[in-house]
Amino acid sequence: MGRLAELITAAAGRPSGSKAIGTGQSWLISLMGGGRTASGTNVTADTAMRQTTVWRCVSLLSWIRAYLPLKVYRARDGGGSEVARDHPNYRLLAQAPNGWQTSFQRRQFLGLSQLTRGASYEILQWKGGTLQAMIPVHPDRVQVYADADGFPIYKVKLYPSNEVVWLSRFEISHGWLVSGDGYTGLSPIDQNKEAVGLALAAEEYGARIMGNGAVVSGVLTLPAAAYANPELRAAAKLSWQEAHEGLGKVGKTAVLPSDTKFEPISMTSTDAQWIEMRKLQVEEICRIYGVPPELVQHTSPVSSWGTGVEQRFMAFLATTIDPMLVADEQVMQRDLFTPEEFDLVWPQYNRAALLRTDLLTRYRAYAIGRQWGWLTVNKILEKEDENPVGAEGDVLLDPMNMQRIPVDPTTILDAGGNGGGDGQTATAKQVAAFLQKALTGGRDAAEGANDA
């Protein structure tokens, strides 16, 4: 940490032996010009959100995380799990984390904090060992320290009082997606500010050209005599200005004196490079966040990642969305539940909701699971957030022509009279014949194995 930042934080009276982590808050970095890029733009988490691709990537990822059903599950004694609606954390996670936010709003804000500033924080309010509320805190109001034992502690400036308090790791939930030191998260904006800055500069460049009305469609060539006459030259200039000056008149045709030639100007190489650069920056920012370009409405050439949009979307869910969900689930498990509840109670996102837009694919998957005996009707209804149908909905189907193969196949051969006969041990040839016929034609087809 720099000397200036040390002096600023020293006034807060930090605990003895603690050490600050990182380089300070983003507002301090911006104030000292730390967000300046080679393109001349100042890139911070706030300015980056003004770029359309950054906005779309961040909002998309935080929305997906926020809209998925989030529930608390409990392990069942006989195996499997069930929704723990009676657990105190169920209402906090699935419905209302505090007195003014919804579950969607909480998770959307935490996701946006991680995707822009690299970390998310929320104050935990406990009473008698039970969590009462979770209050998200803006990352710029939190500074991470390590105590003498190496455990993280947090200096938080409360809102709106601006009172500075110190909280232990049990009083604040701290999440991130990528970390370089194990204590704080890396901001995607700070780590890739040159790419974001170039996109912002390209937008500003185009906006200034259009705002100044500097886009010309051609060049006027006046005869030497007309150019020498001040009145004719002024008339030509006035006609051109009246027709073309200002953004609303771009592309209109001027009426000029005779013998005046108009030579249209085609797109220059600079214009073409500017357009191409804007396309490349869209793909560059999508690469930062792991979002397919088509999801930000960018009509780029078809990617080699899969054979179609569906394959790329599934890869996006597997390589971008699911790791984010796992990271969030583990942070909630660590911070919102007691150690005694580990492996017994846990938070979990319903990932099946990601496929709800594809009704046919979803129903086909349910049909396969049901027909092959590992999905019940009630389990399917649970994934669809529908009510169960009763005890009969918990019955698993047993597919026809399916036989269990014991560890020692000779036992079933002897017991069924299909081995060596009269309790004699089956030969290896008879066992092989039985298994081959059972796998291809079922039990009935295997009855002739003793003839082998």
Residue pairs with C-beta under 8 A, 6 or more apart in sequence:
1 9
1 20
1 22
1 23
1 24
2 23
2 24
4 32
5 20
5 23
5 24
5 28
6 20
8 24
8 28
9 20
9 24
9 143
9 155
12 155
12 164
14 20
14 145
14 155
14 166
15 145
15 147
15 153
15 166
16 148
17 147
17 148
18 145
18 146
18 147
18 148
18 153
19 145
19 146
20 143
20 144
20 145
21 144
21 145
21 146
21 152
21 181
21 183
21 184
22 143
22 144
22 181
22 183
22 184
23 29
24 143
25 139
25 140
25 141
25 143
26 44
26 45
26 117
26 139
26 140
26 187
26 190
27 140
29 35
29 44
29 190
30 42
30 44
33 42
35 42
35 43
35 44
35 47
35 190
35 193
36 42
36 43
37 43
37 193
37 194
37 196
37 197
37 198
37 201
38 194
38 197
39 194
39 197
39 198
39 200
39 201
40 197
40 201
41 47
41 197
41 200
41 201
41 204
43 189
43 193
43 196
43 197
43 200
44 189
45 116
45 117
45 187
45 189
47 200
48 54
48 116
48 189
48 193
48 196
48 200
49 55
49 58
49 116
50 200
51 196
51 199
51 200
51 203
51 285
53 199
53 281
53 282
53 285
53 286
53 296
53 298
54 189
54 196
54 199
54 285
56 291
56 295
56 296
56 297
57 115
57 285
57 286
57 288
57 289
57 291
57 296
58 112
58 115
58 116
58 289
59 112
60 291
60 295
60 296
61 111
61 115
61 289
61 291
61 320
61 321
61 324
62 107
62 108
62 109
62 111
62 112
62 115
63 108
64 321
64 354
65 107
65 108
65 111
65 321
65 324
65 325
65 328
66 103
66 104
66 105
66 106
66 107
66 108
66 111
67 104
67 353
68 325
68 349
68 350
68 351
68 353
68 354
69 94
69 349
69 350
69 353
69 385
70 93
70 94
70 103
70 107
70 347
70 348
70 349
70 350
71 83
71 84
71 90
71 93
71 94
71 347
71 348
71 350
72 83
72 84
72 85
72 87
72 89
72 90
72 93
72 94
72 345
72 346
72 347
72 348
73 81
73 82
73 83
73 84
73 345
73 346
73 347
73 348
74 81
74 82
74 83
74 84
74 87
74 344
74 345
75 81
75 343
75 344
75 345
76 82
83 90
83 382
84 90
84 345
87 345
88 130
88 131
89 131
89 336
89 337
89 347
92 131
92 133
92 134
92 336
93 103
93 332
93 336
93 347
94 103
95 102
95 103
96 102
96 103
97 103
97 106
97 122
97 133
97 134
97 135
97 136
98 106
98 133
98 134
98 135
99 133
101 109
101 136
106 122
106 134
106 136
107 328
109 120
109 136
110 120
110 122
110 136
110 175
110 328
111 120
111 324
113 119
113 120
113 121
113 136
113 138
113 139
114 120
114 175
114 176
114 177
114 185
115 177
115 188
115 289
116 187
116 188
116 189
117 139
117 140
117 185
117 187
117 189
118 139
118 176
118 177
118 178
118 184
118 185
118 186
118 187
118 188
118 190
119 139
119 142
119 174
119 175
119 176
119 184
119 185
120 136
120 139
120 174
120 175
120 176
121 136
121 137
121 139
121 142
121 154
121 156
121 172
121 173
121 174
122 134
122 135
122 136
122 137
122 172
122 173
123 134
123 135
123 137
123 156
123 167
123 171
123 172
124 131
124 133
124 134
124 170
124 171
124 172
124 173
124 335
124 336
125 131
125 132
125 133
125 134
125 135
126 132
126 171
129 338
131 336
134 173
134 336
137 156
137 159
137 172
138 159
141 156
141 157
141 158
141 159
142 154
142 155
142 156
142 157
142 172
143 154
143 155
144 152
144 153
144 154
144 174
144 183
144 184
145 152
145 153
145 154
145 155
146 152
146 153
146 183
147 153
151 168
151 169
152 169
152 174
152 183
153 166
153 167
153 168
153 169
154 166
154 167
154 168
154 169
154 171
154 172
154 174
155 164
155 165
155 166
156 164
156 165
156 166
156 167
156 172
157 163
157 164
158 164
158 165
170 335
172 335
173 331
173 332
173 335
173 336
174 331
174 335
175 185
175 327
175 328
175 331
176 184
176 185
176 186
176 327
177 185
177 323
177 324
177 327
178 185
178 186
178 188
179 185
179 186
180 186
188 288
188 289
189 196
192 285
192 288
195 281
195 284
195 285
195 288
196 285
198 277
198 281
198 284
199 278
199 281
199 282
199 284
199 285
202 274
202 277
202 278
202 281
203 278
205 274
206 274
206 278
209 215
210 247
210 250
211 247
213 244
213 245
213 246
213 247
213 249
213 250
215 250
216 244
216 265
217 244
217 250
217 251
217 264
217 265
218 262
218 263
218 264
218 265
219 262
219 263
219 265
220 236
220 240
220 254
220 256
220 260
220 261
220 262
221 260
221 261
221 262
221 263
222 232
222 233
222 236
222 257
222 259
222 260
223 259
223 260
226 232
226 233
226 236
226 257
226 259
226 260
227 233
232 257
235 257
236 256
236 257
236 260
239 254
239 255
239 256
240 254
240 256
242 254
243 249
243 252
243 253
243 254
243 255
244 250
244 252
244 254
254 262
256 262
279 298
279 300
282 293
282 296
282 298
282 300
283 293
283 298
283 300
286 292
286 293
286 296
286 298
289 320
290 316
290 319
290 320
291 316
291 320
292 303
292 305
292 312
292 313
292 316
293 300
293 303
294 300
294 309
294 312
295 313
295 316
303 312
305 311
305 312
305 315
306 312
306 314
306 315
317 351
317 354
321 354
322 351
325 349
325 351
328 349
329 346
329 347
329 348
329 349
332 347
333 342
333 346
333 347
336 347
337 345
337 346
337 347
350 383
350 385
352 362
352 383
355 361
355 362
355 365
356 362
366 375
366 380
366 383
369 375
369 380
370 376
370 377
370 380
370 397
371 397
371 399
372 397
372 399
373 396
373 397
373 398
373 399
374 396
375 396
376 393
376 394
376 395
376 396
377 388
377 389
377 392
377 393
377 394
377 395
378 388
378 389
378 393
378 394
381 387
381 388
381 389
381 393
382 388
401 442
401 443
403 438
403 442
403 443
405 435
405 438
406 412
409 426
409 431
409 434
409 435
410 419
410 425
410 426
410 431
412 418
413 419
413 426
413 430
413 431
413 434
413 449
413 450
414 420
414 423
414 424
414 425
414 426
416 447
417 450
418 426
418 430
418 434
418 446
418 447
418 449
418 450
419 425
419 426
419 430
419 450
420 426
420 427
420 430
421 450
426 434
429 452
430 449
430 450
430 452
433 446
433 449
433 452
434 446
434 449
435 446
437 445
437 446
437 448
437 449
438 445
438 446
